[in-house]
Amino acid sequence: MIGRQLWSEFFSNRDWPLASAVAILLLIILVVPIVIYRDVEARRVEARP
């Protein structure tokens, strides 16, 4: 669903700024939880006796 909307914004509507902003937003939404998870797991492993 989101991919189809991005495709539409990039190629059908030719609205490159909006499509780029949405792509960056999706990237941030994906990367931030992964980074937080890695940090939490690293702390958990270090705290193990």
SVG drawing of the C-alpha trace seen along z (x, -y; Angstrom):
<svg xmlns="http://www.w3.org/2000/svg" viewBox="-2 -19 31 33">
<polyline fill="none" stroke="black" stroke-width="0.4" points="0.0,0.0 2.7,-2.5 4.9,-1.4 2.2,-1.9 1.6,-5.4 5.3,-6.2 5.4,-4.9 2.4,-7.1 4.0,-10.1 7.4,-9.5 6.2,-8.5 2.6,-9.3 2.2,-12.7 5.9,-13.6 5.9,-15.2 9.5,-14.4 9.8,-16.6 6.8,-15.0 7.8,-11.5 11.4,-12.1 10.1,-13.4 7.8,-10.4 10.6,-8.0 12.9,-9.7 10.2,-9.6 9.6,-5.9 13.4,-5.3 13.5,-7.1 10.5,-5.1 12.3,-1.9 15.8,-2.8 15.1,-4.5 13.5,-1.4 16.3,0.8 18.9,-1.6 17.0,-1.7 16.7,2.1 20.4,2.5 21.2,0.1 18.9,1.8 20.2,5.2 23.8,4.0 23.1,2.7 21.3,5.9 24.2,8.0 26.7,5.8 24.6,6.0 24.6,9.8 26.7,11.3"/>
</svg>
